[in-house]
Amino acid sequence: MRIASYLLPDGTRSYGLVREDRIVDSGPQLRAEFADLRALLSASATKRLETADGGEMGLGEVRLLPPVPNPDKIICIGLNYMSHIKETGRDKPEYPSVFTRYPATLVGHGQPIVRPKISDHFDFEGELAVVIGKSGRAIPQEEAMNHVGGYTCLNDGSIRDYQRHTTQFWAGKNFDRSGATGPWLVTTDDIPDPAALSLQTRLNDEVMQQTKLSDLAFSISELIAYLSIVTELFPGDLIATGTPSGVGAFRNPKVFMKPGDRIEVEISGIGILANDVIDEN
């Protein structure tokens, strides 16, 4: 299933199934019981979407939100593709490199991402994001994939100069509306093997990043097992699994996003996350 969260024309938040270029709105029948997609995931009730039909509309009639607009946490992994590790001149780390983003830093598909006034070092990072579907703490690696609810695309927009102020990435990763996720969540029944997927990032139609997800240094199951030792994972939590080589900061000459640009992250089996770049007001 492809499940989207969105704003209706009257401003109401809702969610529903995506079928080709149409949305089957489930909100009228399910919102009283499950306020949002996070609540639906928490109740293991996504199958209810198959019979909840509150009317159809075109994708262009709604404003897409991040698939889970209100995650408890967004955990990001740095340096998790072997190609990117080599690009930075590092060795494979012993443990995953972990940082966090806040929900306010992410917008949905089709919404502009914002280059802050303070910097012109606005970089792109195309990623696969894992959406947790089942809570767990200290999850054994062999059980980890049972805790996945689905997958989506993510652009971990990065303000590189701020990212490098210290050894901690936080500052460069948490400017408001600097990243994006979407266009929707694809459930695991449609993606039995995420390692078989491929990712491509395009800036103004030029391919910047391209990889197979099999190049991950730490697999999804390894990440879930490791992260769940530290913190309980909840339905709706996002794990951004890292970006491959080709980011703007390591190109010669460097390539950073600027107002008027269009950035796209495409993952096979999921779709295209596309956002225009604007300057901060």
N, C-alpha and C positions, 0 to 999 in steps of 0.2 A: 504493500500500500504506500501511496504518497500522501502525506498529511501536511496541510499548510495551516498556519495561523495568520490572521489578517484582520484588517479593519474594514467593516462594511461601509457603504457610502454614507450612512447616518452616523458613523463614528463608533458603532458598537464593535467590540472585539469578539471574534468568533474563530472557529476552526472547522475543517472538513476535508474530505477526500478530493484529491486532484485527479481528474480523468481527462487525459489529453490536454486541451486548453480550457477546460471547464472545471468549476469547483462545485461539489455537492455540499452545501452548507449543513453541518450537523448541529450548529448552535441552537436553533429553535427547539430541538428535541432533547439535547444533552446538556446544555449549559447550566440548567438548574441543578443537575446532579454533579456535573464535572465542569467547573468554572472555566477551565482552560486545558490545553494539551498536557501540561504537567500533571494536573489532577487525573486526567484520563490514563496517563502512563502509570501513575501511582496506584491506580485501582486495577491495573492490568486489563483495561477495558477497551483497548483499541479496536477489537472486533465489533464493538457496538457501532462503529462508524459505517460498517457495511450495510446496515439497515436504517440508519438515521438520515432521512432525506428531508431537509427543510427547504428545498428548492435549489435550483442550479443557477449559476451565473458565470460569466466569462472571467478569466484571470485578470483581464484588464479593468474589470469593474471594482476590484478590491485593492487595498494597499497591503502588500505582503509584509508581515512582521518576521523577526527571527522565529524559526519553527517552535522553539520553546522560549517565549518572550521573558520568562521569569525564572530562570534556573537558580537553584540554590547556590551553585558554584560553576565556574568555568575554569578548568584546569588546562594549561597549555604546556606542551612539550617542545623544548628547543633542541636543535641538533639531533634530529631523529631520522634523517635519511643519510645513508652512507655517502651519497654524492655530495650532500651539503656539508657533511663533516670534513670530507676531503677538500672541498672548496674553501673552507675556513682555515685549513692547515692544521686541524686538530686530529687526535686519535679518537677512536670510539670511546665514549665515556663508560665508566663502570656502572653508573646508575643514570637513570633519566634526568635530564635537566628540566626542572619544573618551575613554572611561574603561573600567575593568575591574571585573569581579566575580569572586569566588572560588566554586568549586563548593559549598562549605559554606553559601553564602548562599541556595541554592535548594533547595526541596523539590518533590515531585511533586504531581500532581493529587490532591485529597482529603485532603492532609496539612495540618495547621495552619501558618500563618505566624505569626511571633512579634514582637509589639511589645516592644522592649527597655525595661527598667526606667528607663533614663536619659531617655526622651523620650516625649511624647505627640503628636509631629508625624509620625505614621506615614502616609505617603501611598501611593497606588496609581498605577501606570503600566502600562496595557495595551499590549502590543507584539507584533509579529511577530518571531520569532527564526528566523534562517537557520541551518541545520545544514550545515556543509561536508562534502562527500562525497569530494573529491579534493584532494590536496595541491597547493600552488602558491605561488610567490614571484614578485612583480612580474607579476601576471597582467594581460594586456591586457583592457580593459573589454569588448571584443567577444567574449572567450572566458570571461568571468567566470561566466556562468550555468552553464557546463559543470562548474563546480567545486561546485555546490550539490547536496547529497544530499537535502535535504528541508526542511520547515518545521514549526514548532510555535508554540504560544502562550507568552507570558512575561509575568509581572507583576514589573516592576522596582521592588519595594517600596523606598521611600526614606524615610530618617529626615531630614526636611527641615532641622531646625536644625543637625544635624551636617554635612549636605551643604554648608551655607553658612558653615561655620567659616572656610574659605579658598576660593580660586578653584578648587581641585581638588575634584571630586565624591566622591572615593574614600571618605571617612569615612562619608558618608550612605548609601552603596550596598553596604556590606560587613558589616553586622550579620548574624550567623548566623541562618539560616532566615527571613530577612526578605522573600524573594521566592520565586517559584515558576515552574515551567515544565512544559509538558505539554498535554494529557494523554498525547499520543503524538507521534511523528514521522510526517508525511505526506510520502511521496516525491514527487519532481518529476513523475513520470508522471501523478499525480492533480492536480497544480497547475501547468499549463503557463504560466500568467501570474499571478504573485502580485500584480501591480498591480491585478488585477480583484477582489481579495478585499476584504471589508469587516470592520471591527473594532468591537466594542462592549464596553465595560467597565461592569459593573453592581455597585453596592454595595447590599446588602440589597434586590435587585431593582429599584433605581432606576438608570436609565441615567445614567452619569457622562461617558462618552466614546463618541463614535461617528464613524467616518470611513471613507472609502475609502483603500486603500493607495496609490492613485494620487496622494495628496497629499504623498508623501514628497519632501522637499527634495533629498536625495541618494538616487538609486535603488540597488537592491541591487547591480547591476553596478558602479556607481560606488564603492560602499562596498568591495566586494571588491577592486577594482583599487587603491584608495587604501591600504587596510589591508595588502594583500599586498606593497606596496612596503616597509613598515616591518618586517613579520614574516612568516615563512612560515606559511601557513594549513594546518592538518592536518585530516584526517577526524575528525568529532565536535566540532570547534570550533563555538562558538555566536557569532553576531553578532546582538545585539539591536538592531533597526533604529530604535528611538526611539518616543516616545509622542505621541499627538495632544493637542489641547486638551481641557480639562475636568478636569485634575488638581486634587486638593483644595486645594493651596496657592494656586491662583489663583482660587478661588471666593470669593464674598462672600455670606455668611460662609465662612471656610475649612472644609473637610470633611476630617477625618483618620480613619483606621481605628482602631477600638477593639475590645477583647475582646468577643466575641459577634457581631461583624459577619461577613458572608459576602461575599467578593469574587469576581467571575466575569469572566474575559476570554474572549470568544467571537470566533473568526475563522471566517468562512464557508469551507467546504471543509476545515477542520481539526477544529473542535469547541470544547468549553467546558473551560477550566481554572478549577476552582472550589476555593477554600480558605477555611476559617474562620480567624478571627483570635483568637489567645490572647495573654495576657500572659506575659512571661518569668518563669520560676520564681525 
